[in-house]
Each structure stands twice: as C-alpha cells, then as structure tokens.
Amino acid sequence: MEVTSVPRMYDVSLPIREDMVVYPGNPSPRIRRYASIPEKTTNESTLPLGSHTGSHVDSPLHIRNGAPGVDSLPLESFVGRCKVLDLTQAGEEPGRFSELLEEYVAALRLPLAGAQRNVAGFIATG
C-alpha cells in the first residue's frame, strides 16, 4: 500500500468577539444570551453582525447586482496553496488597511496579478 503525504492545512478563521476589529463603517458583532441552563435546557445566543465580520469571502454579488452569491462558489476554491497575511493590526484607522497590505505585498514580493482569491483581506496565490 502506497502512503501519500497529506498537505498541511491551516484554519485562518478569526474568532468572532464583540471587541474585534471590523471594517470601518460596519457594525460590530453583538453576542446576547437569550437562553441559559438551568432555566432552559440549552445555552443559546443571538449573533447580529455585518457580512464583513471576521474571516469571510466576498461573492461577485458583493460588487455587482444580479451576480452569483456566495452559495455559487465552488468549495474547492477555498483550498489550495496560499500566503496568509495578518492585517488585524491595521485597526480602524482610515486607509491603514490598504497601506499595510501594500507594505506586505512589497516586502514579500507577492504576485498580485496572479492572485486567485481574496478572502477577508487575505490574499491567496496559487
């Protein structure tokens, strides 16, 4: 039996917290408990948040009316070789995200022209 190596996978998801950095102008997440043990049989919360909260993906519909939504994106487009950039230190200062991204691109010599994915500010190149 031939043994093949399994590629290493990394979860780049950000935990959702009320105090997390959000895109300027977007609402911060709110976590509100509405059911608790022992009064209820389960602990349950509501979680209203903006669509740009934490790790996310933008579908073509994000920038073009009538375009396909996120449900149309093939699952395999989210798996592959990539570079992960931590831009959380950009905070909410206007323009800082773009400046920091440009610094990373220059320092790492990332080929943005060949970028295949942009997931929540993370540029992935194949």
C-alpha positions as CSV (number, residue, x, y, z in Angstrom):
1,M,0.0,0.0,0.0
2,E,1.4,3.4,-1.0
3,V,1.4,6.1,1.6
4,T,1.0,9.6,0.3
5,S,1.7,12.8,2.3
6,V,-1.3,14.9,3.3
7,P,-0.8,18.6,2.8
8,R,-0.8,20.7,5.9
9,M,-3.9,22.8,6.4
10,Y,-4.3,25.9,8.4
11,D,-7.6,27.5,9.6
12,V,-7.3,31.2,9.1
13,S,-10.7,31.9,10.7
14,L,-10.8,34.8,13.2
15,P,-12.8,34.2,16.4
16,I,-15.9,36.5,16.5
17,R,-15.9,38.7,19.5
18,E,-17.7,41.9,20.4
19,D,-14.4,43.8,20.7
20,M,-12.9,42.6,17.4
21,V,-11.8,44.9,14.6
22,V,-14.4,45.4,11.9
23,Y,-14.2,47.1,8.6
24,P,-14.7,50.9,9.0
25,G,-18.4,51.8,9.0
26,N,-19.5,48.2,9.5
27,P,-21.4,47.2,12.7
28,S,-19.6,45.4,15.4
29,P,-20.9,41.9,16.4
30,R,-23.1,41.7,19.4
31,I,-23.5,38.4,21.3
32,R,-26.6,38.3,23.5
33,R,-27.6,35.2,25.6
34,Y,-31.3,34.6,25.4
35,A,-31.5,31.2,27.0
36,S,-29.4,29.7,29.8
37,I,-29.1,26.5,31.7
38,P,-30.6,25.7,34.3
39,E,-33.6,27.8,33.5
40,K,-33.7,26.4,29.9
41,T,-32.4,23.1,28.5
42,T,-29.7,24.8,26.5
43,N,-27.5,27.9,26.3
44,E,-28.4,30.0,23.2
45,S,-27.3,33.4,21.9
46,T,-28.2,35.7,19.1
47,L,-25.4,37.0,17.0
48,P,-26.2,40.0,14.8
49,L,-23.1,41.1,12.7
50,G,-22.1,42.7,9.4
51,S,-21.3,40.5,6.4
52,H,-17.7,41.7,6.6
53,T,-17.1,40.5,10.1
54,G,-14.0,38.3,10.7
55,S,-12.9,35.8,8.2
56,H,-15.3,35.9,5.2
57,V,-15.5,35.7,1.5
58,D,-17.0,38.2,-0.9
59,S,-19.1,36.8,-3.7
60,P,-19.5,38.5,-7.1
61,L,-22.8,39.7,-5.8
62,H,-20.9,41.9,-3.3
63,I,-20.0,44.3,-6.1
64,R,-22.4,43.6,-8.9
65,N,-26.2,43.4,-8.7
66,G,-27.6,40.2,-10.1
67,A,-24.3,38.4,-9.9
68,P,-23.9,35.0,-8.2
69,G,-24.0,34.8,-4.4
70,V,-21.6,33.1,-2.1
71,D,-23.6,29.8,-2.4
72,S,-22.4,29.6,-6.0
73,L,-18.7,29.5,-5.2
74,P,-17.2,26.0,-5.5
75,L,-15.8,24.6,-2.2
76,E,-12.5,23.7,-3.9
77,S,-11.8,27.4,-4.5
78,F,-11.2,27.7,-0.7
79,V,-8.5,25.1,-0.6
80,G,-5.0,25.4,-2.0
81,R,-1.6,27.0,-1.6
82,C,-1.6,30.5,-0.3
83,K,0.1,33.2,1.6
84,V,-1.7,34.3,4.8
85,L,-1.3,37.9,5.9
86,D,-2.3,39.1,9.3
87,L,-3.8,42.6,8.8
88,T,-5.6,42.8,12.1
89,Q,-3.1,45.4,13.4
90,A,-4.5,47.8,10.8
91,G,-7.3,48.6,13.2
92,E,-10.0,51.0,12.1
93,E,-7.7,53.9,11.1
94,P,-8.9,55.0,7.6
95,G,-6.5,53.9,4.9
96,R,-4.3,51.9,7.2
97,F,-5.5,48.5,5.9
98,S,-4.5,49.4,2.3
99,E,-1.2,50.8,3.5
100,L,-0.4,47.7,5.4
101,L,-1.4,45.4,2.6
102,E,0.9,47.4,0.2
103,E,3.7,47.0,2.7
104,Y,3.2,43.2,2.8
105,V,3.0,42.9,-0.9
106,A,6.2,44.9,-1.5
107,A,8.1,43.1,1.3
108,L,7.0,39.6,0.3
109,R,7.0,40.3,-3.5
110,L,3.6,38.9,-3.8
111,P,2.4,38.5,-7.4
112,L,-1.0,40.1,-7.0
113,A,-1.5,40.0,-10.8
114,G,-1.8,36.2,-10.4
115,A,-3.9,36.2,-7.2
116,Q,-6.7,33.7,-7.4
117,R,-8.5,34.5,-4.1
118,N,-9.1,37.4,-1.7
119,V,-10.6,36.0,1.5
120,A,-11.4,38.6,4.1
121,G,-8.3,40.7,3.3
122,F,-6.1,37.6,3.0
123,I,-4.6,37.3,-0.4
124,A,-4.1,33.7,-1.6
125,T,-1.9,32.9,-4.6
126,G,-1.8,29.5,-6.2
